[in-house]
């Protein structure tokens, strides 16, 4: 399993799944998990969502100046949107989200 720090989207894209200001994205073999995180990026508390890769019907990554936005459509009609920092300490998280996209496409 791998993980990445993410945050709620600041670009105005609505998400049907409430993402905290700071969150942790964990990738498992068959699903991914979103968990609230501290400002330092450490996961805290119970998962906000646990979603199987096969339940993702659409996945788009959009690059910005300092962040990348992920937009996912789910089989049950919900939409998930979050941001990943693409500069500084958040930069390694981009690779995790790209791996997530690969797993969703292959599922």
Backbone bond lengths (Angstrom), bond angles and torsions (degrees), N, CA, C in turn:
res aa  C-N    CA-C-N  psi(-1)  N-CA   C-N-CA  omega(-1)  CA-C   N-CA-C  phi
1 X - - - 1.454 - - 1.515 109.11 -
2 X 1.314 115.14 145.04 1.460 121.85 176.20 1.519 108.09 -128.40
3 X 1.321 117.02 165.19 1.451 120.11 -179.28 1.506 111.94 -146.73
4 X 1.345 115.27 165.88 1.454 121.90 -179.27 1.516 109.72 -150.90
5 X 1.320 115.61 150.83 1.448 120.48 174.12 1.516 110.13 -83.17
6 X 1.333 117.18 134.86 1.457 122.28 177.96 1.523 108.38 -134.66
7 X 1.318 115.77 171.23 1.461 120.07 176.47 1.517 109.44 -143.33
8 X 1.327 114.89 163.97 1.454 119.11 177.01 1.525 107.88 -61.24
9 X 1.308 117.04 151.44 1.454 120.93 -176.71 1.518 110.90 -73.99
10 X 1.307 116.01 137.91 1.451 121.72 178.06 1.515 112.06 -104.44
11 X 1.309 117.31 4.51 1.461 120.84 -175.67 1.522 113.61 -94.73
12 X 1.306 117.19 8.71 1.449 119.34 176.13 1.521 115.14 84.80
13 X 1.322 118.63 3.91 1.455 120.73 177.15 1.523 108.78 -79.46
14 X 1.311 115.57 123.65 1.458 120.69 -177.85 1.527 110.73 -72.55
15 X 1.320 115.37 145.63 1.447 122.10 176.76 1.518 108.00 -127.78
16 X 1.325 117.62 133.03 1.455 121.73 177.51 1.529 111.65 -77.30
17 X 1.313 117.07 -13.59 1.460 122.76 177.52 1.519 106.49 -110.13
18 X 1.331 116.88 119.93 1.454 120.07 -175.84 1.526 111.08 -72.80
19 X 1.327 115.57 116.63 1.455 122.49 178.26 1.527 107.41 -98.78
20 X 1.317 118.63 126.48 1.470 120.20 177.00 1.524 110.81 -63.16
21 X 1.326 116.34 167.18 1.460 120.37 178.83 1.529 110.35 -54.76
22 X 1.336 116.70 -41.31 1.457 121.71 175.11 1.522 107.66 -121.69
23 X 1.327 116.33 133.19 1.457 120.08 -179.04 1.525 109.67 -144.58
24 X 1.314 114.31 165.68 1.466 123.22 -179.86 1.513 107.93 -120.69
25 X 1.320 116.06 129.84 1.452 122.86 176.93 1.516 107.65 -104.93
26 X 1.320 117.35 118.23 1.456 121.95 178.74 1.514 109.83 -111.72
27 X 1.322 117.28 131.07 1.466 121.81 179.12 1.519 109.83 -102.98
28 X 1.307 115.84 125.26 1.450 121.96 173.86 1.519 109.10 -106.04
29 X 1.315 116.66 -169.32 1.466 119.78 -178.55 1.530 112.62 -75.92
30 X 1.337 117.62 -33.13 1.468 120.21 -176.73 1.520 114.01 -123.92
31 X 1.331 117.21 -6.36 1.464 120.01 -179.41 1.532 109.92 -152.72
32 X 1.334 115.23 166.86 1.451 120.57 172.45 1.521 108.58 -119.95
33 X 1.328 115.40 156.33 1.460 121.67 -176.44 1.524 109.30 -129.49
34 X 1.322 115.75 137.95 1.461 122.51 173.96 1.517 107.98 -110.30
35 X 1.326 116.48 128.90 1.452 122.54 -178.06 1.519 108.85 -133.82
36 X 1.326 116.81 142.59 1.451 120.96 174.83 1.530 108.15 -58.48
37 X 1.345 116.45 147.38 1.459 120.95 -179.81 1.521 110.27 -133.25
38 X 1.305 115.35 158.83 1.459 121.05 174.62 1.531 108.51 -74.53
39 X 1.318 116.88 169.35 1.464 121.25 177.49 1.531 111.47 -61.67
40 X 1.326 116.63 -20.72 1.462 121.07 177.68 1.526 112.12 -86.42
41 X 1.344 117.57 -2.74 1.450 121.29 176.22 1.513 116.02 92.90
42 X 1.318 117.92 6.92 1.470 121.10 -179.86 1.528 109.43 -86.51
43 X 1.355 118.61 131.77 1.465 120.90 178.67 1.526 111.41 -61.61
44 X 1.336 115.84 139.88 1.460 121.62 178.67 1.521 109.27 -138.16
45 X 1.294 117.70 139.61 1.460 121.70 173.47 1.513 114.97 78.06
46 X 1.331 114.02 -171.70 1.458 122.16 -179.13 1.527 110.77 -76.91
47 X 1.338 117.81 156.70 1.462 121.07 178.05 1.534 112.13 -61.01
48 X 1.327 115.49 141.77 1.462 122.76 173.72 1.531 108.36 -77.57
49 X 1.340 115.99 -37.81 1.466 121.51 179.78 1.518 109.70 -155.67
50 X 1.324 115.34 147.20 1.467 123.09 173.67 1.524 104.96 -130.81
51 X 1.342 117.04 116.42 1.460 121.53 -171.33 1.527 109.85 -128.44
52 X 1.325 116.09 130.81 1.462 121.43 176.88 1.535 109.26 -73.06
53 X 1.323 116.55 140.82 1.463 120.98 178.86 1.528 110.81 -56.07
54 X 1.321 116.72 -37.20 1.466 120.48 -177.48 1.527 112.53 -67.68
55 X 1.349 117.80 -14.49 1.461 121.67 178.38 1.526 113.07 -86.90
56 X 1.339 117.67 -1.73 1.459 121.43 178.13 1.530 108.07 -91.18
57 X 1.341 115.41 119.69 1.470 120.35 -177.81 1.517 113.04 -101.52
58 X 1.327 117.11 -15.46 1.461 121.88 177.54 1.513 109.55 -151.72
59 X 1.342 116.90 143.02 1.458 121.24 -177.40 1.520 107.94 -146.76
60 X 1.337 116.69 119.77 1.461 121.03 179.76 1.524 109.21 -129.70
61 X 1.324 116.10 133.49 1.457 122.50 174.24 1.526 108.21 -112.39
62 X 1.327 117.28 128.45 1.457 122.84 -179.19 1.522 108.84 -122.18
63 X 1.337 116.87 122.85 1.461 121.37 -179.23 1.517 111.27 -85.94
64 X 1.329 115.13 139.82 1.456 122.89 173.23 1.515 108.58 -121.72
65 X 1.347 117.03 -169.73 1.462 120.66 -178.78 1.525 113.09 -65.98
66 X 1.328 116.81 -44.63 1.465 119.91 -175.72 1.514 113.10 -123.04
67 X 1.332 116.84 -0.43 1.464 119.29 -178.19 1.521 110.62 -149.77
68 X 1.307 114.69 168.76 1.453 122.73 175.58 1.523 106.69 -125.13
69 X 1.323 117.05 137.02 1.458 120.17 178.59 1.517 109.50 -105.62
70 X 1.322 114.98 136.20 1.468 122.05 175.08 1.527 108.05 -107.77
71 X 1.315 116.15 130.25 1.460 122.99 175.59 1.520 107.91 -123.75
72 X 1.334 115.88 121.18 1.460 121.13 -178.67 1.521 109.78 -121.71
73 X 1.317 116.12 134.92 1.456 122.37 171.09 1.522 107.05 -101.49
74 X 1.333 115.80 136.53 1.455 120.93 -177.40 1.518 110.90 -110.14
75 X 1.318 116.27 154.37 1.463 123.10 -176.07 1.526 112.67 -58.22
76 X 1.334 117.96 -28.39 1.466 120.53 -178.97 1.529 112.87 -87.29
77 X 1.340 117.42 8.33 1.455 122.16 176.49 1.520 115.03 94.29
78 X 1.329 117.50 -7.73 1.462 120.01 178.83 1.525 110.71 -76.07
79 X 1.332 115.03 161.46 1.462 122.36 177.30 1.529 108.08 -125.66
80 X 1.318 116.57 137.57 1.457 123.09 179.35 1.520 107.90 -122.06
81 X 1.347 116.85 127.24 1.462 121.67 178.68 1.523 108.86 -134.11
82 X 1.341 116.14 135.53 1.462 120.99 176.02 1.520 109.56 -154.20
83 X 1.336 116.30 164.88 1.457 122.51 179.81 1.517 111.31 -113.85
84 X 1.322 114.75 152.43 1.448 123.07 177.10 1.524 106.69 -129.62
85 X 1.319 118.20 129.79 1.462 120.70 177.93 1.528 108.92 -68.70
86 X 1.336 116.39 132.87 1.462 119.83 -178.51 1.525 112.65 -106.98
87 X 1.331 116.26 8.27 1.464 120.71 177.25 1.522 109.35 -130.97
88 X 1.303 116.12 159.71 1.461 121.14 175.49 1.515 112.93 65.24
89 X 1.336 115.64 -140.28 1.464 120.49 -174.73 1.517 113.14 -68.10
90 X 1.337 118.96 -19.86 1.453 121.26 -179.46 1.513 114.58 -84.19
91 X 1.328 117.16 -10.49 1.457 121.51 -174.94 1.540 114.33 -54.01
92 X 1.343 119.87 -41.93 1.474 119.18 179.19 1.533 113.48 -60.69
93 X 1.327 118.11 -21.39 1.465 121.36 -179.95 1.524 112.36 -66.00
94 X 1.324 117.87 -24.82 1.462 121.65 179.84 1.532 110.04 -59.33
95 X 1.315 117.48 -43.61 1.466 121.01 179.02 1.518 112.38 -61.64
96 X 1.324 117.07 -35.72 1.465 121.43 179.02 1.530 109.74 -66.57
97 X 1.328 116.97 -43.51 1.468 120.35 -179.12 1.528 110.35 -69.08
98 X 1.325 118.24 -35.44 1.467 120.69 175.70 1.527 110.72 -65.05
99 X 1.346 118.00 -38.71 1.464 121.83 175.44 1.528 109.83 -63.51
100 X 1.326 116.60 -40.98 1.461 121.33 177.18 1.531 110.61 -58.36
101 X 1.318 116.50 -44.80 1.469 120.61 179.56 1.533 110.41 -61.20
102 X 1.328 117.26 -43.31 1.465 120.78 177.55 1.524 111.32 -58.53
103 X 1.337 116.65 -43.61 1.462 120.45 -178.92 1.519 110.87 -66.70
104 X 1.322 117.19 -35.62 1.467 120.41 179.00 1.524 111.34 -68.66
105 X 1.319 116.61 -40.22 1.465 121.62 -179.24 1.521 110.48 -68.41
106 X 1.335 117.09 -37.36 1.466 121.35 -178.13 1.522 112.98 -78.68
107 X 1.332 117.10 -18.86 1.477 120.70 -175.44 1.511 111.95 -69.16
